[in-house]
Amino acid sequence: MTSQPSGSPVPRRSLTRRLLATLAAGALAVGMAVPASAAAAATPTPSPSASASPATIAAAPAGNGVLRAGEALSVVVTVTAGSSDTSVAPLVLSLGRTPLGDDASLDRWLGGDTSGAGVQQVAIGSMDAASSGSQATTTLSVAATDPALAGLAAGVYPLLVTTGSLTATSVVVIPADGAPATPIALVVPITAAPMTRGLLTANELAELTAVDGALSAQLDAVDGTTATLAIDPAIPAAIRVLGSAAPPTAVSWLQRLLQLPNDRFALQFGDSDVAAQLRAGLSAPLEPTSLLGYMAAADFTQPAPAVSAVSTPDPSPSSTPGQPSYPSLSTLLDIGTATSGVYWPVTGSAGADTVAALGALGTAEQPSHVLVPSSSVIGGARQAAASVGGVSTPVYDAEVSRALAAAAGQNDTTSRSASLAAAQGYLFVARATTGGQPVLAVLDRGTDRSRVSLRATLGLATSAPGFAASTLREVSSLPASEISLGAPTVDAARVTDIADLVGDEQTIDRFATILDQPELLTGRERAEVLQVTSSSWTGDAARQAVADHRAATNTTLDSVGILSSDFRLVSSSAPLRPWVRNDLPWPVTVVLAVRTNDARLRVQERTTVDAQASANTRVEVPVEARIANGEVSVDFQLYSPTGEPVGAPQAVDVEVRAEWESIGLIVIILLIVGFLTLGVVRTVARRRRTRADEQSGAADPDDDAPVDGIGAKDPDADGRSPAEDADHDLDPPTPAQNPTEQETHP
């Protein structure tokens, strides 16, 4: 049972609903004031919006069904109205005088088959009418001096409560006092609800280990009992990987778990389905490989309370000051002093082949123990100490365990007490059947169990009359009887799913070679596979969990790839520049392979790329374009350093225009050389002419040799041509000009 987090708003009904509720309450008050005859004549009309659901009745004898000599019989009866108001007829309590002697008759009676049971009325009562969706409870009693209770020998007696068409069956157990106590051992799982992630998050741990959390309820229930704990090691690991960031309530919960004196053993990580794994072709159950990917360096740089507060049988070596010191895998999974080699397959899933395979994993010093239900044993043998082919197979009573699980899952007091009375009945039959041999029971996996229900259920096993508390270790150490197991229940879809998951994991293992520490990814994948194959996943939910995980695996495999588009090369030395996309939270090292089958383009075939985490990294691939034009197809493919393909291949088109560059360069060079040559020639000629003029002093007036390439000039003149001189003679002198300074022309 969970409550809303602190600070959560209280849900409020809408105004319309509150008005309707007020009117309904007023109508109910008026109806209760009507005489009984009128109320009986009235026919309630169900609300058109209410779903059709029938009324139910539950009956539970006081004392969890145990009735000793000289005690009065009290039976609590609860009627729950369905979709309409329930007008309860007189209640009739009947009790049988002939005990139910075996599981079959007990099953039929508790299943509602009342035919052939000789019961007689011992009490009658009445109950107020129950409005739609509400409950009405009353108690029927039979005095201790009533002749109906006199002379009842030890046994399990049928009990029946009827009202109108409603019936409820239960049992009363008359214990056999004075007989030697029968040892009883109870196995209780310490597990969380199934999930698809590898480990619980900090927020989930804080909620589960809070005072009203589900994990706290489990420890409250087993505290002070001799129950053997079957602990999912993924829970302590989820706390320890958080280091100094672990919620204080989770650290306290783990300390409390380790300090409990109860015997214990470790379930598979995530309570994975061990029988289905073996049936999928594995030689041994899967185990976690690394949880490094869940740890942050900052949480382990300083001494972490979450690590130092727990037992560390295999502490990690001290690291350099300021550097993180991570706990080892065995430290993370530690559950305290535990019995090794204990396996608890899903009820009914283990056959002789499963037992043999698990037995082969044990040693002479630490043999394997495989828990199997009595329903799997041929002949229905119920003795706890048993073996199959020499492998220890403690047998737990399937009927007692089923009744205990039903009681633990009931939040309604009357229904829970009825299940506990049924468990008392099965315990009595088991004790009589085994002849006083130890009885083993399990509280099978389940979720949403309240603290009250768990505590009441475990209290029954420790206080059942005629029984003495024992442990699984003590039961397993007794001389074993050889038994035979029937055909197991095989979930073919689960087996196929596990085979597919194992194949996906192998692909992830190859893909992870792009990391410097592949265990960062492979460890997460293994943890998630184990969680997805948890024994608590069943039916369509199990199929969906596997489908979701496989989709996430495909996303991981596609997290590293190539981003590129078509290129145009106008230079023979310009590189190709694709991107490497890395969506992983860690840097990766990949090799970019480039291939082309066209001689016009020569590429560097392999380029090593160090891609940053959660980023796109630009890559430059050297190319050499030859003198040719056209479209060239280039294939890109990423590989891990070990040669494993990474991501999907990609092909791009490269437009080669290498000869345009060559021709253009040649033309430009020729033009530049031509202009430079022409300029040099003109400059040299001018300087030579200037030096010659300076050496001769004056030129011959008839010398018409070209000087500047324009025409002949008179050396005695002012450098103008005859035409310019003629024009100059026609121009009048400038007024500001001194006449004496004017030149005289002939």
ZAMARGU-4260 file (C-alpha; in steps of 0.2 Angstrom, whole numbers, plus 5000, padded with zeros to 4 digits):
<rodrens>
0) 5000/5000/5000 | 5007/5017/4995 | 5003/5034/5000 | 5005/5051/4991 | 5021/5060/4993
5) 5023/5073/5005 | 5016/5089/4999 | 5006/5082/4985 | 4989/5091/4982 | 4974/5082/4989
10) 4962/5077/4975 | 4946/5086/4975 | 4930/5081/4967 | 4922/5093/4955 | 4907/5104/4961
15) 4895/5093/4951 | 4901/5077/4959 | 4900/5085/4977 | 4882/5090/4974 | 4878/5073/4968
20) 4886/5065/4983 | 4877/5077/4995 | 4860/5073/4986 | 4864/5054/4987 | 4868/5055/5006
25) 4852/5065/5009 | 4842/5052/4999 | 4851/5038/5009 | 4846/5046/5025 | 4828/5047/5020
30) 4828/5029/5014 | 4835/5024/5031 | 4820/5033/5040 | 4808/5023/5030 | 4800/5008/5038
35) 4808/4991/5034 | 4793/4985/5025 | 4793/5000/5014 | 4812/4999/5011 | 4810/4980/5006
40) 4796/4985/4994 | 4807/4998/4986 | 4817/4993/4971 | 4833/5002/4969 | 4838/5008/4952
45) 4856/5007/4948 | 4865/5022/4941 | 4866/5022/4923 | 4885/5027/4924 | 4889/5014/4936
50) 4897/4998/4929 | 4888/4982/4932 | 4896/4972/4947 | 4888/4959/4958 | 4888/4960/4977
55) 4900/4949/4986 | 4901/4941/5003 | 4916/4935/5014 | 4916/4926/5030 | 4931/4923/5042
60) 4931/4914/5058 | 4940/4923/5072 | 4957/4918/5077 | 4962/4914/5059 | 4950/4899/5060
65) 4958/4891/5075 | 4944/4885/5087 | 4950/4876/5103 | 4939/4867/5115 | 4929/4878/5127
70) 4930/4893/5115 | 4915/4901/5107 | 4914/4902/5088 | 4914/4920/5081 | 4913/4923/5062
75) 4915/4940/5054 | 4904/4943/5039 | 4906/4957/5026 | 4895/4960/5012 | 4901/4972/4998
80) 4887/4980/4988 | 4889/4980/4969 | 4883/4992/4956 | 4867/4994/4966 | 4861/4994/4983
85) 4860/4977/4992 | 4846/4973/5003 | 4853/4959/5014 | 4842/4944/5019 | 4845/4936/5036
90) 4862/4928/5038 | 4863/4910/5041 | 4879/4902/5049 | 4881/4883/5046 | 4894/4871/5052
95) 4899/4854/5047 | 4902/4839/5059 | 4912/4829/5047 | 4930/4835/5044 | 4938/4838/5027
100) 4952/4825/5027 | 4963/4830/5012 | 4968/4844/5000 | 4956/4839/4987 | 4940/4840/4998
105) 4947/4856/5005 | 4950/4863/4988 | 4932/4859/4982 | 4924/4867/4998 | 4934/4883/4998
110) 4931/4884/4979 | 4912/4885/4982 | 4907/4867/4979 | 4896/4864/4994 | 4888/4848/4987
115) 4889/4833/4998 | 4895/4843/5013 | 4884/4839/5028 | 4882/4856/5037 | 4869/4862/5050
120) 4863/4879/5055 | 4871/4885/5071 | 4867/4904/5071 | 4857/4917/5062 | 4859/4936/5061
125) 4854/4951/5052 | 4864/4965/5043 | 4860/4983/5038 | 4857/4986/5019 | 4873/4991/5010
130) 4873/5005/4997 | 4881/5004/4980 | 4900/5002/4982 | 4899/5001/5001 | 4902/4987/5014
135) 4892/4981/5029 | 4900/4970/5042 | 4892/4960/5056 | 4898/4946/5068 | 4889/4929/5070
140) 4892/4920/5086 | 4890/4903/5093 | 4892/4900/5112 | 4905/4888/5118 | 4891/4878/5127
145) 4881/4876/5111 | 4879/4857/5107 | 4884/4861/5089 | 4902/4863/5095 | 4903/4849/5108
150) 4912/4833/5104 | 4922/4840/5089 | 4938/4830/5086 | 4954/4838/5079 | 4951/4842/5061
155) 4946/4854/5048 | 4928/4858/5047 | 4918/4866/5034 | 4909/4883/5038 | 4896/4891/5027
160) 4887/4908/5028 | 4872/4912/5017 | 4861/4927/5014 | 4849/4926/5000 | 4859/4920/4984
165) 4876/4925/4992 | 4886/4911/5000 | 4904/4912/5008 | 4914/4896/5013 | 4927/4895/5026
170) 4934/4882/5038 | 4937/4880/5056 | 4952/4871/5063 | 4951/4861/5079 | 4970/4858/5083
175) 4977/4842/5090 | 4984/4847/5106 | 4997/4836/5115 | 5006/4830/5099 | 5024/4834/5095
180) 5027/4850/5086 | 5030/4849/5068 | 5044/4860/5061 | 5038/4873/5048 | 5050/4884/5038
185) 5044/4899/5028 | 5053/4907/5013 | 5049/4926/5011 | 5055/4936/4996 | 5063/4953/4998
190) 5060/4960/4980 | 5054/4976/4971 | 5041/4977/4958 | 5047/4971/4941 | 5054/4984/4929
195) 5064/4986/4913 | 5078/4996/4919 | 5094/4988/4926 | 5093/4996/4944 | 5081/5006/4954
200) 5084/5025/4953 | 5087/5036/4968 | 5070/5042/4968 | 5062/5025/4968 | 5073/5019/4982
205) 5068/5034/4992 | 5050/5030/4990 | 5052/5011/4993 | 5063/5013/5009 | 5052/5027/5016
210) 5043/5023/5032 | 5027/5018/5022 | 5037/5011/5008 | 5035/4993/5001 | 5053/4988/5005
215) 5051/4995/5023 | 5035/4985/5025 | 5044/4969/5020 | 5057/4971/5033 | 5044/4976/5046
220) 5035/4960/5042 | 5050/4948/5044 | 5058/4957/5058 | 5057/4946/5074 | 5052/4930/5064
225) 5063/4915/5058 | 5058/4917/5040 | 5071/4913/5027 | 5074/4928/5016 | 5076/4926/4998
230) 5084/4943/4993 | 5085/4951/4976 | 5104/4957/4975 | 5099/4970/4963 | 5091/4980/4978
235) 5107/4982/4988 | 5117/4985/4972 | 5105/4999/4967 | 5109/5007/4984 | 5128/5005/4984
240) 5130/5011/4966 | 5124/5028/4971 | 5138/5030/4983 | 5137/5046/4993 | 5121/5051/4983
245) 5111/5036/4990 | 5095/5042/4999 | 5098/5041/5018 | 5082/5030/5020 | 5089/5018/5008
250) 5106/5017/5017 | 5097/5014/5034 | 5086/5001/5026 | 5101/4992/5019 | 5110/4992/5036
255) 5094/4985/5044 | 5093/4971/5031 | 5111/4966/5035 | 5109/4966/5053 | 5093/4955/5053
260) 5098/4938/5060 | 5087/4928/5048 | 5094/4915/5036 | 5095/4921/5019 | 5100/4917/5001
265) 5101/4927/4985 | 5089/4926/4971 | 5094/4928/4953 | 5098/4947/4949 | 5081/4955/4946
270) 5073/4938/4952 | 5076/4932/4934 | 5067/4916/4928 | 5080/4903/4930 | 5071/4889/4923
275) 5066/4898/4907 | 5085/4903/4904 | 5090/4885/4905 | 5076/4880/4893 | 5082/4893/4881
280) 5099/4884/4879 | 5110/4892/4892 | 5121/4880/4902 | 5120/4891/4918 | 5109/4906/4923
285) 5114/4923/4918 | 5123/4934/4931 | 5127/4952/4931 | 5144/4956/4924 | 5147/4974/4929
290) 5138/4989/4936 | 5151/5002/4933 | 5139/5011/4921 | 5128/5015/4935 | 5141/5024/4946
295) 5147/5042/4945 | 5165/5046/4949 | 5159/5061/4960 | 5150/5049/4972 | 5165/5039/4975
300) 5179/5052/4976 | 5176/5054/4995 | 5172/5040/5008 | 5154/5036/5003 | 5142/5032/5018
305) 5132/5021/5006 | 5147/5010/5004 | 5156/5011/5021 | 5140/5008/5030 | 5138/4990/5023
310) 5148/4974/5024 | 5162/4974/5011 | 5168/4956/5010 | 5179/4960/4995 | 5184/4979/4997
315) 5191/4988/4982 | 5209/4993/4983 | 5212/5011/4989 | 5215/5023/4975 | 5225/5039/4973
320) 5219/5053/4984 | 5206/5063/4974 | 5202/5048/4962 | 5186/5038/4963 | 5187/5021/4972
325) 5173/5010/4965 | 5167/4995/4975 | 5169/4978/4967 | 5154/4968/4959 | 5154/4956/4974
330) 5153/4970/4986 | 5139/4978/4977 | 5129/4962/4977 | 5132/4957/4995 | 5117/4953/5005
335) 5126/4947/5021 | 5130/4930/5027 | 5120/4919/5015 | 5117/4901/5009 | 5125/4899/4992
340) 5118/4888/4978 | 5099/4890/4982 | 5088/4892/4967 | 5069/4896/4967 | 5062/4893/4950
345) 5044/4900/4946 | 5031/4888/4953 | 5029/4873/4942 | 5042/4878/4929 | 5056/4866/4935
350) 5057/4848/4929 | 5070/4835/4932 | 5081/4842/4918 | 5081/4859/4927 | 5085/4852/4943
355) 5099/4842/4935 | 5107/4857/4927 | 5106/4867/4942 | 5113/4853/4953 | 5128/4852/4942
360) 5133/4870/4947 | 5135/4865/4965 | 5150/4857/4973 | 5152/4844/4987 | 5156/4859/4999
365) 5142/4870/4993 | 5129/4859/4985 | 5114/4866/4975 | 5097/4867/4982 | 5082/4869/4970
370) 5065/4873/4978 | 5050/4865/4970 | 5031/4865/4974 | 5022/4849/4980 | 5011/4851/4965
375) 5026/4846/4954 | 5029/4830/4963 | 5022/4814/4956 | 5011/4806/4969 | 5009/4823/4978
380) 5022/4820/4992 | 5024/4835/5003 | 5039/4831/5014 | 5051/4846/5014 | 5067/4836/5013
385) 5068/4828/4996 | 5080/4825/4982 | 5079/4822/4963 | 5093/4812/4955 | 5104/4816/4971
390) 5101/4835/4970 | 5093/4843/4985 | 5075/4849/4981 | 5066/4855/4996 | 5048/4854/4993
395) 5036/4868/4998 | 5018/4865/5001 | 5009/4872/4986 | 4992/4873/4994 | 4998/4882/5010
400) 5009/4894/5000 | 4995/4898/4989 | 4984/4903/5003 | 4998/4913/5012 | 5000/4923/4996
405) 4982/4926/4994 | 4981/4932/5012 | 4997/4944/5010 | 4988/4952/4995 | 4972/4956/5003
410) 4970/4973/5011 | 4952/4969/5016 | 4952/4963/5034 | 4938/4950/5032 | 4945/4943/5015
415) 4963/4942/5023 | 4956/4933/5038 | 4947/4920/5027 | 4963/4917/5017 | 4972/4914/5034
420) 4959/4902/5040 | 4961/4892/5023 | 4980/4892/5026 | 4977/4885/5044 | 4966/4871/5036
425) 4980/4867/5023 | 4993/4867/5037 | 4983/4855/5047 | 4981/4843/5032 | 4999/4844/5028
430) 5004/4840/5046 | 4993/4825/5046 | 4999/4819/5028 | 5018/4820/5032 | 5016/4812/5049
435) 5025/4826/5058 | 5039/4828/5045 | 5044/4847/5043 | 5033/4857/5032 | 5040/4870/5020
440) 5030/4885/5014 | 5034/4900/5003 | 5026/4917/5002 | 5027/4918/4983 | 5032/4934/4974
445) 5020/4948/4974 | 5018/4967/4974 | 5007/4980/4983 | 5007/4970/4999 | 5003/4981/5014
450) 5013/4980/5030 | 4997/4974/5040 | 4994/4960/5028 | 5012/4954/5027 | 5014/4955/5046
455) 4998/4945/5049 | 5002/4932/5036 | 5020/4929/5043 | 5013/4929/5060 | 5001/4914/5056
460) 5016/4903/5051 | 5025/4906/5067 | 5009/4904/5078 | 5000/4890/5070 | 4995/4877/5083
465) 5005/4861/5082 | 5020/4869/5073 | 5037/4875/5078 | 5047/4888/5068 | 5062/4882/5058
470) 5072/4887/5043 | 5076/4882/5026 | 5094/4878/5030 | 5088/4866/5044 | 5075/4858/5033
475) 5088/4855/5019 | 5100/4847/5030 | 5088/4833/5035 | 5089/4816/5026 | 5081/4818/5010
480) 5068/4806/5001 | 5070/4803/4983 | 5055/4810/4973 | 5050/4811/4955 | 5044/4827/4946
485) 5031/4828/4933 | 5031/4838/4917 | 5035/4856/4920 | 5024/4871/4914 | 5033/4878/4900
490) 5030/4896/4894 | 5036/4894/4876 | 5034/4913/4873 | 5046/4917/4887 | 5059/4904/4881
495) 5059/4912/4864 | 5060/4929/4871 | 5075/4924/4882 | 5084/4917/4867 | 5081/4933/4857
500) 5087/4944/4871 | 5103/4933/4873 | 5106/4936/4854 | 5103/4954/4856 | 5116/4955/4870
505) 5129/4946/4860 | 5127/4960/4847 | 5128/4973/4860 | 5144/4965/4866 | 5152/4967/4849
510) 5146/4984/4847 | 5153/4989/4864 | 5171/4987/4858 | 5170/5005/4852 | 5171/5010/4871
515) 5188/5011/4880 | 5178/5002/4894 | 5165/4990/4886 | 5158/4985/4902 | 5150/5002/4904
520) 5138/4996/4891 | 5138/4978/4892 | 5135/4978/4911 | 5119/4989/4908 | 5113/4977/4895
525) 5115/4962/4906 | 5107/4970/4920 | 5092/4975/4910 | 5090/4958/4902 | 5089/4950/4919
530) 5076/4963/4925 | 5066/4960/4909 | 5066/4941/4912 | 5060/4943/4930 | 5049/4930/4938
535) 5036/4943/4942 | 5033/4947/4923 | 5019/4937/4917 | 5007/4937/4902 | 5005/4952/4890
540) 5015/4963/4902 | 5030/4951/4900 | 5029/4951/4881 | 5028/4970/4881 | 5043/4972/4893
545) 5053/4962/4881 | 5047/4971/4866 | 5051/4988/4874 | 5069/4982/4879 | 5073/4975/4861
550) 5067/4992/4854 | 5079/5001/4866 | 5093/4989/4861 | 5090/4994/4843 | 5091/5012/4848
555) 5108/5009/4856 | 5115/5000/4841 | 5109/5015/4831 | 5117/5028/4843 | 5133/5029/4833
560) 5132/5032/4814 | 5138/5043/4800 | 5130/5060/4795 | 5135/5065/4777 | 5128/5072/4761
565) 5134/5073/4743 | 5151/5082/4740 | 5158/5092/4725 | 5177/5092/4723 | 5184/5106/4713
570) 5201/5103/4720 | 5212/5088/4719 | 5217/5090/4737 | 5201/5095/4746 | 5196/5082/4759
575) 5179/5073/4762 | 5171/5080/4778 | 5158/5068/4785 | 5152/5069/4803 | 5152/5054/4816
580) 5136/5055/4827 | 5138/5048/4844 | 5122/5048/4855 | 5130/5038/4869 | 5135/5046/4886
585) 5153/5040/4883 | 5166/5044/4870 | 5169/5031/4857 | 5183/5026/4845 | 5178/5020/4828
590) 5187/5018/4812 | 5179/5026/4796 | 5181/5015/4781 | 5179/5024/4764 | 5178/5014/4748
595) 5176/5019/4730 | 5178/5008/4714 | 5181/5023/4702 | 5199/5027/4697 | 5195/5046/4696
600) 5196/5047/4715 | 5209/5040/4727 | 5204/5040/4745 | 5211/5036/4762 | 5203/5019/4766
605) 5203/5020/4785 | 5203/5035/4797 | 5202/5032/4816 | 5190/5044/4824 | 5188/5048/4842
610) 5170/5054/4844 | 5165/5064/4859 | 5151/5059/4870 | 5133/5065/4865 | 5140/5075/4851
615) 5144/5075/4832 | 5162/5075/4827 | 5169/5081/4810 | 5180/5069/4801 | 5192/5074/4787
620) 5196/5060/4774 | 5211/5064/4763 | 5207/5062/4744 | 5216/5064/4728 | 5206/5068/4713
625) 5213/5064/4696 | 5211/5074/4679 | 5194/5068/4675 | 5176/5074/4678 | 5160/5065/4683
630) 5150/5057/4697 | 5159/5045/4709 | 5150/5034/4722 | 5159/5033/4739 | 5154/5021/4752
635) 5156/5025/4771 | 5156/5012/4785 | 5161/5013/4803 | 5170/4999/4812 | 5175/4996/4830
640) 5194/4995/4833 | 5191/4976/4833 | 5183/4976/4816 | 5165/4975/4821 | 5153/4985/4809
645) 5145/5000/4818 | 5129/5007/4812 | 5122/5007/4795 | 5133/5009/4779 | 5131/5025/4769
650) 5134/5029/4751 | 5136/5047/4745 | 5139/5054/4727 | 5155/5064/4725 | 5155/5076/4710
655) 5173/5077/4703 | 5179/5093/4694 | 5198/5091/4696 | 5203/5096/4678 | 5194/5113/4679
660) 5206/5117/4693 | 5221/5112/4683 | 5216/5121/4667 | 5211/5136/4677 | 5228/5137/4686
665) 5237/5135/4670 | 5228/5149/4661 | 5231/5160/4676 | 5249/5156/4677 | 5252/5159/4659
670) 5243/5176/4660 | 5253/5181/4675 | 5270/5176/4666 | 5265/5185/4650 | 5261/5202/4659
675) 5277/5200/4670 | 5288/5197/4655 | 5280/5212/4645 | 5283/5223/4659 | 5301/5218/4662
680) 5305/5220/4643 | 5298/5238/4643 | 5307/5243/4659 | 5324/5237/4653 | 5322/5246/4636
685) 5317/5262/4644 | 5332/5262/4656 | 5344/5258/4641 | 5337/5272/4631 | 5339/5284/4646
690) 5357/5279/4649 | 5361/5281/4630 | 5354/5299/4630 | 5363/5304/4645 | 5380/5298/4638
695) 5377/5307/4621 | 5371/5323/4628 | 5360/5327/4613 | 5352/5317/4599 | 5354/5321/4580
700) 5339/5332/4575 | 5336/5321/4560 | 5337/5306/4571 | 5319/5299/4571 | 5323/5283/4580
705) 5309/5278/4591 | 5311/5282/4609 | 5296/5277/4618 | 5287/5268/4604 | 5276/5282/4600
710) 5286/5291/4586 | 5302/5301/4581 | 5307/5315/4592 | 5319/5330/4588 | 5333/5330/4601
715) 5335/5349/4600 | 5317/5352/4603 | 5307/5351/4619 | 5302/5333/4616 | 5287/5337/4606
720) 5283/5330/4588 | 5283/5342/4573 | 5264/5342/4574 | 5264/5347/4592 | 5276/5361/4588
725) 5265/5368/4575 | 5250/5368/4587 | 5261/5376/4600 | 5266/5390/4588 | 5248/5394/4585
730) 5244/5396/4603 | 5247/5413/4610 | 5259/5415/4625 | 5251/5415/4642 | 5250/5432/4649
735) 5258/5428/4666 | 5273/5421/4656 | 5289/5431/4655 | 5292/5435/4636 | 5311/5433/4639
740) 5307/5415/4645 | 5297/5411/4629 | 5305/5399/4617 | 5308/5405/4599 | 5303/5394/4585
745) 5309/5396/4567
</rodrens>
